[in-house]
Each structure stands twice: as structure tokens, then as C-alpha cells.
């Protein structure tokens, strides 16, 4: 029987955006093994209902536990905002769960000078109010200006070269943040770090940009230590990939996000979004 410490850390996301989180974890915890699951068949998550996102999260977490995960990292901001508390309750006693909202908010609270913080995120993340609550807990005197960016993650996920569409969308979503004179901006979607240089140019050099990668890596390390399931340092860890969409498409795009070779990507079956939505509706009616 495999010891708990020898099992992989599992990371899941709606697509390839969470690979920006995985990259930071691989750099900070090179001795750990990782298993990444990209739900590309049901991307994007940003316009999904909270009920759908909770259903997706439960299904993916159970799948990763079947693969021996010792810790689950929810690298999708939309899924974290909608499902983290109930997912932790669901998996209580079996495995720890780390999400992206809390670590980012705490980091933003540390670096803001004026207390005026901005958020760029998907519509579902903004509507959830998760960042409002997390920032209020970390910095009670801070104010949050939230901007929904429904088009930005799909443009980045498409994998095309940065063009005027991306630049135009960045200009549009940054305008309210500049008007609010924020000095710190949280990137509330793991896709956004891929266009960080464009965002920084639009926001200005004086604005601090906070993304989830480094903050999550610290949280993962702390969770492993608290549970006593960390691997000993000095070994070279491995990383593997699963996706619900086409493996070749995931590999081509994922290499750009991870900035490391991906190797084999295995396909896994998930419940079609339409079928899951119907099942959830039936459960609610009952």
C-alpha cells in the first residue's frame, strides 16, 4: 500500500490556465509528484452557474482521489469561488483542499499601499462575492473594485498569438480599475498571467499585480506540513496530465502555459455539462 506522503498532489482547472499554478508549484516543490486534470471538454467555467461548478468540482475531485491524490488544489478561480467550502466539507477526513481565492486576497492585503484593490475575474467569480469576503477578512479597511472579463479567458485559451482583440479586451477591462485608482490588482483567473505584460502596460508600472501561482505554492507547502504528508527534499518529482478534451490539443496549448514539456496526456471521461445540469435540476426539484 502506497504511503500517504508518496502520493501525488492533484491540481484541477477548467482548462490549461491552472498550469500557471502548477508551474509555480513545480518550482517551489520540485521534490513532490503532481497530477493535473484539465476539464477542457467543459471549458469555460466562467459563465457557469454555481450549481454546475459545484457538480464539476465534486466529480473531478473524486476522480483525482481515485488516482491516489494526497491533496487537491482547485486551480480554477470560478470553481474555488463557487465550490471550495462545500468541497472541503465533502472531502473532510479524506484529503485536504486548497483553493486560489484566499491566498491571493491575503497577498493583495499585504502589498496594497492605499487599500484600493482591483479584481479582474470571470462573471461567475465576480458574482459569487468570494473575493469581497476574502479581502474583507484579510484587510477590513480595503475596498475592492471588481471587473468581470467574460471574453479574456476564452481568447487566451484559444492559444492564438496576442492580437488586437486581446489588447482591446485588456484596455476595456482595465479602464474601470484605472478610474478607481487602485494600486493592486488581483488576477482572478489562472489564464490571465499569460497576458500579464499587456495588463501591466495598461495599468501602469505603479500598480502591483497579484496572481495565484506563488501564493498557492506557499499554501500547498503549509498544508502538506500540517498534515505530515510532504515528500523528503532531494528527489526529483514527476508530473502527469489528464484532460477531458482532446489530448493533442491540450498538449500543444499546455506547453505554452506550463513552460515545460508535457509528455503524455491521458484522456478521461466526464459527465457532459448538459446532462449534469439536467440531473442537478432534477435534484433541486425533488
Secondary structure, DSSP 4 states (H G I P E B T S, - for coil): ---GGGSPEEEEESSSTTHHHHHHHHHH-TTS-EEEEE-GGG---TTS-HHHHHHHHHHHHHHHHHTT-SEEEE--HHHHHHHHHHHHHHHTTT-EEEESHHHHHHHHHHH-SSSEEEEEE-HHHHHHTHHHHHHHHH-TT-EEEEEE-TTHHHHHHTTPPP-HHHHHHHHHHHHHHHHTT-SEEEEESTTGGGGHHHHHHHH-TTSEEE-HHHHHHHHHHHHHHHHT-PPPTTS---EEEEESS-HHHHHHHHHHHHSS----EEE-----HHHHHHHHHHHHH-
